[in-house]
């Protein structure tokens, strides 16, 4: 009964969008409790939390925020449908890490380095190009019918955490479904996580 009561509090906290871990250290504990209830068969020793409303990515290790970064999720909002250009929610894992030897701003296409270097755009404007740069973390959905399988499969959709040349847009929704990061940031994150790391994306 106590566990169910805590779960109600957590769900209410998230749905109202009161806070994120950086604004309330105790929220990490609430987040962990939420995950342990919703995904009771999983163990979250270290995981990535993407708070879409805040446009932030947090690497959580133990009960601490190891790293915090601004990101850019989809300009068209949240959704899992193939062709929607939206960012999927729910539980994912890092299925592949690509680009360990690629230099900063190096362009990656179809998970292969092209050898070309992108020109960074530091102003908050779109170039109408969706370049993938520096590093790729390919996400695989773990929730059948939500982000896994059929027309809602995050892996088949090519949902990545990746670097972008449009760094001036970081902090605002601007991608075509992926989670964009500054190049220095994604290179740093790449070194801190392993294939199999859980990634939870919530509308908070």
N, C-alpha and C positions, 0 to 999 in steps of 0.2 A: 504493500500500500504506500509506504514511504517513497519507494522508487517511482511509482506512478505519479505521485504528487509532485516530485521533483521534475519529472518529465513534463508535466503540464506547465510548470513555471518556466522551464527552458524553452518550450515551444512558443509560449506567449512572449517571452523575452525576444526571441528571434523574429517572430512575426511582427512585432511592434517596432523592430529596428532600433532599439534603444542605444546600443553601443557596439563597439568592436573591442578586441583584446587590448589594443594599445591604449584605449581610453579607460579601461577598467581591468586591471590585472586579474581580478577574480573571475572575469568572463572566460578565461582560459579553462578554469575548472568547470564552469557551466557548459562550455563548448564540449569538453571531454565527456561530461555526463550525458549530454544530448547525443553524442556519437555512440556512446556505449549502450544507450537505450535503443536508438534507431538501427544501429548495426551491431547487434549483440554478439555476432559471431566473429567480429573483427577486433584486432588489437592495434591501438593507435599510440605507439610509442613515440613516433615522430611522423608528422604529417604536414601537408600544406593546406591552408585555409584561404580561400578567395572570397572576400566580402564585396559583392558586386556593387551595392549602393555606395560604398565607400571607395570603390576602385582601389582596393588594397589587397596585397598578397602577404600572408604571414607564414613563416616557417616556424612551427611549434615543436619544440623538443622537450619532453617531460612536461613540466608545468610552466615552462618559460617560453617567451617569444624569442627565438634565436635570431630571426631576421624579419624585417618589415620593408615592403616595397610598394610603390605606386604602380598600378597597371592600367591597361586599357582593354575592357571587354567589348562585346559587340555593340556597334552603333544601333542595331535593330533590336537590342534588348535580349531577353532570355527565351530560349526555346531549344528543342532537341531535334526538330524535323530536318531531314536532309534538304538542302537547298534554301533553308530559311535565313542563312547568314546570321544566326543567333548563337549565343553562348549557352551551352547546356548546364543545367544544375545537377546537384546530387553527388554521389560518391564515385570517384574515378581512381585510377592508379597510373603511375608513370610506367608506360609500356616500353618505351624506348628513349634513349638519350642519344642525340645526334649532334656532331659538330665539335667534338672535344679539341680538335686541332685547328679549327677555323679561327682566323683572326677577327678582331672586333670589326663589326659592320660587314663582314664577309657574307655574301648572298648565298642562300641555300634554296635549292629548288628540288622538290620531290625528295627531300631528305638527303640531297647530295650537294656538296659545296661546288659552286660554279667557278670559283677563282676570282670573281668580280667583287669589288668593294662598293658598298652603297655610300652615297653622300648623305650625311645626317641632316635632317630638317628639324631645327630647334624651335622654329616658330609654330604656333598652334594653327596649322593649316594642313589640309589634305593634299597629297600629290596625285591622288587617284590611282596610286600603286600600292599593292599589298605585299611589299617585300618582306621576306623572312630572313633575318640576319643573325649571325654570331652563334646561336645555339637553338636547338629544338628539343623540347620535352613532349613527346607524343602521348596523349591521354587516351586511356581505354576506360569506357564506362563499365560500372559494376552492377547497375540496377536494370534488370530486364524490363523492357517496355518504357523505360524512362530515359536512359542514355546508353542502352545496350540492345543490340539486335534490330533487325528490320530497317525501317527508315529513320530510326532515332539513335543509331550507333555512332558514338563519339569517335571511335577509332577509324571507322570507315569514312566518316565525314572529314577526317584530317584535322581534328581539334588539337592544337598545340599550345604550349606556353613557349613563346619565342621572342627573340629580339626584333626590333623594327627600326627603320630609318626615320619614321615619323615620331621622333622622341618628344616633340613639342606638344603632341596630343596625349601623351601619357597622363593619366589622372582623369581622363574623360572617356566615355564609351565611343570607340572609333573603329574597332576592328570588324572583320567579316565573320566573326564567330570565335576566333582564337583569343587567347589571353596574351596581349602584347606587353613587353617589358623594355626598359632601357637596356642597351647592350651591355653595359658594365654590370648592371644588376642581374641579368639573366645568366651571364657568365659566372657570377659569384654564386647564384642559386644552384647552377648546374653542378658545381663542385661540392655542394653541401648535401645533395640528395642522391638517392640510388634508384635504379629501376625497381619498381614494386612499391615505392612510396605512395601512400594514399594522398589524394587530392580531393577536398570537399569544396564544392562551389555552392554558395548560398546567396539568396537575394537579401543581403544585409548591408 
